[in-house]
Amino acid sequence: MDKDAEGLGADFELWQQLTDDYEAALGALARGEPGARERVVRLSLALQQLHPDLSPVDHDC
């Protein structure tokens, strides 16, 4: 496996873990759990930094 493929695998695994954690944090936020909002914000920022091209926020405005 070349370095690009290895990087994509690690990148995908990180993306998958962050999205799973983000979904869990959204559930916690919906239930009103303490600290959930902060977790959602941190995970959202991490996902945005990992893949800014997938961000729903338009930064060109």
Short mmCIF file of the C-alpha atoms (twelve columns), coordinates in Angstrom:
data_MODEL
# 
_entry.id   MODEL 
# 
loop_
_atom_site.group_PDB 
_atom_site.id 
_atom_site.type_symbol 
_atom_site.label_atom_id 
_atom_site.label_alt_id 
_atom_site.label_comp_id 
_atom_site.label_asym_id 
_atom_site.label_seq_id 
_atom_site.Cartn_x 
_atom_site.Cartn_y 
_atom_site.Cartn_z 
_atom_site.pdbx_PDB_model_num 
ATOM 1  C CA . MET A 1  0.000   0.000  0.000  1 
ATOM 2  C CA . ASP A 2  1.458   3.388  -0.941 1 
ATOM 3  C CA . LYS A 3  1.644   6.370  1.413  1 
ATOM 4  C CA . ASP A 4  -1.353  8.114  -0.181 1 
ATOM 5  C CA . ALA A 5  -3.564  5.084  0.364  1 
ATOM 6  C CA . GLU A 6  -2.323  4.690  3.925  1 
ATOM 7  C CA . GLY A 7  -3.060  8.355  4.608  1 
ATOM 8  C CA . LEU A 8  -6.542  8.046  3.185  1 
ATOM 9  C CA . GLY A 9  -7.246  5.051  5.407  1 
ATOM 10 C CA . ALA A 10 -6.151  6.881  8.542  1 
ATOM 11 C CA . ASP A 11 -8.014  9.999  7.422  1 
ATOM 12 C CA . PHE A 12 -11.182 7.994  6.838  1 
ATOM 13 C CA . GLU A 13 -10.938 6.281  10.214 1 
ATOM 14 C CA . LEU A 14 -10.505 9.638  11.963 1 
ATOM 15 C CA . TRP A 15 -13.403 11.134 9.982  1 
ATOM 16 C CA . GLN A 16 -15.614 8.163  10.875 1 
ATOM 17 C CA . GLN A 17 -14.745 8.395  14.582 1 
ATOM 18 C CA . LEU A 18 -15.353 12.149 14.664 1 
ATOM 19 C CA . THR A 19 -18.725 11.814 12.924 1 
ATOM 20 C CA . ASP A 20 -19.763 9.032  15.311 1 
ATOM 21 C CA . ASP A 21 -18.739 11.185 18.281 1 
ATOM 22 C CA . TYR A 22 -20.524 14.195 16.756 1 
ATOM 23 C CA . GLU A 23 -23.769 12.229 16.369 1 
ATOM 24 C CA . ALA A 24 -23.520 11.045 19.980 1 
ATOM 25 C CA . ALA A 25 -22.878 14.618 21.134 1 
ATOM 26 C CA . LEU A 26 -25.939 15.849 19.221 1 
ATOM 27 C CA . GLY A 27 -28.019 13.231 21.014 1 
ATOM 28 C CA . ALA A 28 -26.614 14.383 24.341 1 
ATOM 29 C CA . LEU A 29 -27.416 17.978 23.404 1 
ATOM 30 C CA . ALA A 30 -31.003 17.008 22.549 1 
ATOM 31 C CA . ARG A 31 -31.314 15.353 25.967 1 
ATOM 32 C CA . GLY A 32 -29.976 18.477 27.664 1 
ATOM 33 C CA . GLU A 33 -26.890 16.813 29.117 1 
ATOM 34 C CA . PRO A 34 -24.343 19.142 30.753 1 
ATOM 35 C CA . GLY A 35 -21.356 19.960 28.539 1 
ATOM 36 C CA . ALA A 36 -22.999 18.616 25.379 1 
ATOM 37 C CA . ARG A 37 -23.037 21.963 23.582 1 
ATOM 38 C CA . GLU A 38 -19.301 22.375 24.062 1 
ATOM 39 C CA . ARG A 39 -18.655 18.835 22.756 1 
ATOM 40 C CA . VAL A 40 -20.775 19.531 19.670 1 
ATOM 41 C CA . VAL A 41 -18.892 22.759 18.964 1 
ATOM 42 C CA . ARG A 42 -15.447 21.156 19.441 1 
ATOM 43 C CA . LEU A 43 -16.298 18.181 17.246 1 
ATOM 44 C CA . SER A 44 -17.832 20.420 14.595 1 
ATOM 45 C CA . LEU A 45 -14.651 22.484 14.461 1 
ATOM 46 C CA . ALA A 46 -12.504 19.348 14.282 1 
ATOM 47 C CA . LEU A 47 -14.556 18.010 11.371 1 
ATOM 48 C CA . GLN A 48 -14.381 21.375 9.619  1 
ATOM 49 C CA . GLN A 49 -10.589 21.497 9.989  1 
ATOM 50 C CA . LEU A 50 -10.212 17.944 8.739  1 
ATOM 51 C CA . HIS A 51 -12.330 18.554 5.629  1 
ATOM 52 C CA . PRO A 52 -13.091 22.261 5.077  1 
ATOM 53 C CA . ASP A 53 -14.474 21.444 1.618  1 
ATOM 54 C CA . LEU A 54 -17.325 19.514 3.262  1 
ATOM 55 C CA . SER A 55 -18.267 22.338 5.619  1 
ATOM 56 C CA . PRO A 56 -21.829 23.673 5.253  1 
ATOM 57 C CA . VAL A 57 -20.499 27.167 6.064  1 
ATOM 58 C CA . ASP A 58 -19.595 29.341 3.070  1 
ATOM 59 C CA . HIS A 59 -16.396 31.183 4.000  1 
ATOM 60 C CA . ASP A 60 -16.325 33.255 0.797  1 
ATOM 61 C CA . CYS A 61 -19.051 35.668 1.906  1 
# 
